[in-house]
Amino acid sequence: MSLLSFNLPLAALLPFAAAPLAAWSTRYNRLASAWVAGLTTLLTLAILFPSMQAVFAGETLIQQWSWLPAIGFNIAFRLDGLALLFALLILLIGLLVIFYARYYLSAKDSMGRFYAYMLMFMGSMLGIVLSENLLQLVVFWELTSITSFLLISYWQHRQDARQGARMALAITGAGGLALLGGVLLLGHIVGSYELTQVLASGDLIRGHDLYLPTLLLILLGVFTKSAQFPFHFWLPHAMAAPTPVSAYLHSATMVKAGIFLLARFFPALSGTPEWSWLVGTAGMLTLLIGAYVALFKHDLKGLLAYSTLSHLGLITLLFGFGSQMALVAAIFHIINHATFKGSLFMVAGIIDHESGSRDMRKLNGLFKMMPHTAMLAMIAAAAMAGVPLLNGFLSKEMFFEQAISASDTTLAAWTIPALVTLAAIFSVAYSLRFIHDVFFNGEPIDLPKTPHEPPRFMKIPVDILVVLCLIVGVAPMLLIGPILSVAVAASLQAPAPEFSLAIWHGFNLPLMMSFIALVLGVAVYTVRHRLFAWHDRCLHGIEGKAVFDWLQWKTIRFAKKVTDYFDQTTLQPSVSWVIGGALVLSILTFFQFNSPLFGDRALMEADVITILMALTLIVASLLTVVLHHQRLTSLISIGVVGLVVALGFVKFSAPDLALTQLSVEVVTIVLLLLALFFLPQHTPQERSYIRLSRDGIISISAAVAVFLLTMAVLSREYTSIANFFIENAKPGGGGTNVVNVILVDFRGFDTLGEIVVLALAGLGVFAMLEGLKLAAPAKDVEGLEWSHDPHPPIMQTLTRLLFPLMLMVAVYIFLRGHNLPGGGFIAGLIASVALISQYLANGIDWTNERLRTDMHRVMWLGLLIATGTGVVSMLLSYPFLTSAFTYLNWPVVGKFEVASAIAFDLGVFLVVVGATVMILVELGKLSHAAHFINVEDIK
Amino acid sequence: MEWLIASVISVMTGCGVYLTLRARTFPVVLGLTLLAYAVNVFLFSMGRLQIGIPAVIDPAAAAYTDPLPQALVLTAIVIAFGMTAFLIVLALKARSELGNDHVDGLHRSDDELKATKHNSTKTETERSQS
C-alpha cells in the first residue's frame, strides 16, 4: 500500500497524534513542544505534497473506507483545489503562528498545553476541509468548536477568557447541531452523504420540498461559525484568547470554516432567491456592522475583531451574489484576508507584549520606538484598507465590481454599491486609526512598560505575511493564479471562469468607489472625536452579549425550576416519577394500534395443579407486601415466590431456567438473611395516606398494564428466529442443549459482558464492605438472646459429608451442559451453594483454613479464560469468540465431544463461583466479626 | 393457562412496584427482587408457553420450545442476583454511614414522625436505640 492511498486521513489525524506528544515533551524542555508542533506541521505538509500535482492538474483525489454502510457513514477523505487551498492556509499560517507563539508565550504559560490544543485544532480544521463524507465533516466541525473552546479559554484564570470561550462554544456548538440536521436532510434528499454525489445533485436538492429547511439549517451552522449577523457577537469576546490564537482562529481558520462550507456547497445549494437573500442579507449586515463598530473600539484587538467580522461579511455577501466571478473574488479575498489580518493580529500581539497595553487611547507615537513593526503594520493595514499595489486592493476592486453587476438585477439599483462603499469608508477609517493612533498622534500615555522592538524572530512571521501582501498586490497572477483557479473550479464543480488579476483595469466605476472610500475614510477619521462622543451618547451598550446573557440566564432558571419540580431531593417521589413516567409512556403506546387488544391465538387449558401453584405465588407476593413491616416474615414469603417461579420454569419446558432459579434462590435468601441481621427487624409504618394511596394507584396501574401487555402478546402468534439456533446448534456449535449453545457460542459476547458485570458487582460489594463495622443487635426480634452455639454439630457433619457429593453434581452439571440442561452458570451456582453451606455450617475460620483460594483470583482466572478463548480464535484469524469442536474417544466414558466453548463455559463457572462466594463470605465475615464483638462484650 | 401466567406476572409487578416505592431500604430491595422475578417470567413468556416440549436437540422430538428467551432469562437471573447483592450491601453501607435505613438517610421522615405522635406503640428502631 503506497502512501498516496492513505495520505489524506494521515494528514488530518497526524496533528491529533502529535498533540499528546507536544504536551508530554514540555516536561523535559519548555521549547520542545514548539518543536513538536512545528515539525508536525511540516510533516503534514510533506505528506500532502505528493498529491498536489494531481490536484493542480484538476483531479479530485478520494480515499475512502466503508465503516457503517447501513447509515451511509464512510470514512472518506477528498482533496481537490478548494480543499488544497484551505489545507495550505491552515498549515502555512499555522506554521507561522506556531513560530510566533513560541516568542509570545511568557514563562508562566504552559507551552505544552498551548501547542497540544493548537495541534488538535489544526487536525480538526484539516479534517473539515479534507472530508468527503458529510457526517465525518460534521464530526470534525464539532471538534473545532471544542478545541477552539480550549484555546480561547487558554488563560483559565481569567474570567473574560472563560466567559468568551463558553459563549463561543454555546453558539458554535448550537450551530453545529443545526448543521448536523441540515446534513442529515441533505443525505435524505440525495440518498448519500458523499460530497461527490451531493455536489452532483444540485438540481435535485434545489427542487426538493425540503430545500428551504436544509438551507436554513446549514446556513445556521455557517453563520454561527463565521460569526455572521445575528450571531456575530461571540467573536469579539473570543479575543480574550492569547493573540496567536486570535491570529490563527479568528483570521485564517476557524471563522473561515463557515465560509469554506459556503464555497463547498455552492454548486448544491446556491442559485435560488432564498440563497441570495439569506446569504446576501447576513453578509451585508455583518459587513456594515463590523466596519462601523470597528472604528469605535479603543482596544487594538477589538478593532481587529470587528474588522474581521466586516471582512467575513464581505466574503459572505460575495457568495450571496451567486455569480461565478463573485466566487472568484470571494476565494481570492479569503486568501488576502488571511495574510493581512494574520499579520495585523501578530502586530497587535507584539505591541501588547512590548508595551503592556492594547488601549489605543494610551498607545501613541510608537513609531519612534518600534519602526520596523510600525512599517509592517502600516503595509498590512493599508492592504486592509484597500490601498493600491497591495492584495486587499485587488479583491476589494473585484468586490465593488460584483456589487455593481449584482445591483443591475435588483430593484434598488444603487443600494448595494452605496452600502458597500459606506462599509469601505469605515474600513479605511479604522485602518487609518490602527496606524495613526498607535504609531503617531503624540506621545504614549502612562504605559505599563516602555515599548521597544520585539525579539528579531518574533517579527519574522509578520515579515513573511507582509511580503506576501506586497507580492500578491504587485504581481497577483504569479503566486495566486494557479491555486485560485483550481480552487474556484473545485468550488464550482465546473471549469473556472476566465479571470485576470490585474492591478490596472482602467478608469471605471470600481476605481471610483475605491477613491471615494479612501477620501471619505480619511475625512471620517479626522472627525473621529466628534463621532466617538456621539456613539458613546447614543449607541453605547447595545450588544449581542446582553441578549445572550439574558437568554442564558432565563434558560438556566427555567431548567432549574423544572428540575426542582421533579427532584425534591428525596428518593420516593423520584422513583414514582420514573415508574409513573414509564407507565404513562407504555400505556400511551397501546393507543397507537388500531387492532384489537387481544389476538386470536388458541389458549391453553389450565390444570388444577398449575392453578394452585399460581394462587400460591400470588398469595405469597401479596403477603410479602402486606407483611413487609415484619422483615423476616416477608423474606420467607419472597422465598416462596422464587421457588414457585422455579417450579413454573419446570412446568413450561425450561429445565435450565428452573435449575438456575432454584440455586439463585438459595443464594439470594441466604444473602438477604445475612444482611437483615444488621438492619432493623421492623419497618416503621408510613402515615402519609396521600403517598400510600398514590403508590397504590401506581402499583395497581402497573399491574394492570403488565397484565394487558402480557395477554396481548401471549394471545398472538409470532415468528421466532429460534429455528436458526435450533438448526445450527449441533452442526455449528457442537452441542444439543440449544440454550447453552446460545449462551456460550452464538451470543458468547453477551455472556462475556454479563459475567464481567457479575464480577464487578462482586468487586463492588467487596469494596463497600471493606473496613465496614456494624454492631450486631444484642437481641433478636422476639427480644431473646442470640444463640452462643453458632455451628450445630449435626449440620456440621452432614454438610461435610455432602460437600464432595455436591461438587460432584456441579462437575456433572457442568460437563453435560453443552448437550443436556446444565452448564457453567448452573454448575457455578451449585458449587457456590456447596461452598457456602460449608461456611454456614462450619464457620468462616474453619473453611478458610481449608480453602486457601482467594475468590478474587478465581474471578480473574474465569474472566481471563473466557476472554482468552475469544482471543485465541482471533489469533487464528476467526472473529472474536468463534468456537470449534471435535470428538474424542475416552476410555470408559466413550465418545466425548470437546468444544472450545467448554473453556468459555469454564470461565463462566469460575466467575460465578468467585463472585457469589465472595459476596456471601464478605457479608458473613461482617457478622462473624459482629458476633465476636458481642461475645467479648458479654464476657 | 395464559391468563394465569399474565396474572402472576402482573401481581408480582404490582407488589414489586409498591415495595420499591417504600421509604426503607429493605422493602426496596425486596421490591426490586420481586420486579426482577416479574421481568424474568415476562421475558420467558415471550417464547409462548410450551408444556413438555424439549429445548434439547432430539431426533424424536416433534417440536422445540423457543430457546432464545430461555438463554436471555438465564443470564438475567444471575445478573438480578448480582444486582440484589449490590443493593443490599449498599443498604448496609448506608445504614453504617448514616445510622439509619431510610432511603434518604433521614432518622425520622415526616410521615413517620406523625406515626409516633398518633401511635404510642414504640417502633423497633426506637427500641434498638433505647
Interface residues (C-beta under 8 A of the other chain):
Chain A: T569 T570 L571 Q572 V575 S576 I579 L603 M604 E605 A606 T610 I611 A614 L617 I618 S621 L622 T624 V625 H628 R631 S634 L635 I638 V641 G642 V645 G648 F649 K651 F652 S653 A654 P655 D656 L657 T660 Q661 V664 V667 T668 L671 L672 A675 L676 F678 L679 P680 Q681 H682 T683 P684 Q685 E686 R687 S688 R691 D695 G696 I698 S699 I700 A702 A703 V704 V706 F707 T710 M711 V713 L714 S715 Y718 S720 I721 A722 F725 I726 A729 K730 T736 N737 V738 V739 I742 L743 R747 D750 T751 E754 V757 L758 A761 G762 G764 V765 M768 L769 L772 K773 L774 P777 N819 L820 P821 F825 L829 V912 A915 T916 I919 L923 L926
Chain B: M1 E2 W3 L4 I5 A6 S7 V8 I9 S10 V11 M12 T13 G14 C15 V17 Y18 L19 T20 L21 R22 A23 R24 T25 F26 P27 V29 L30 T33 L34 Y37 A38 N40 V41 F42 F44 S45 M46 G47 R48 L49 Q50 I51 G52 I53 P54 A55 V56 I57 D58 Y64 T65 D66 P67 L68 Q70 A71 V73 L74 T75 I77 V78 I79 A80 F81 G82 M83 T84 A85 F86 I88 V89 L90 A91 L92 K93 R95 S96 D101 V103 D104 S109 D110 D111 E112 K114 A115 H118 N119 T123 E124 T125 S128
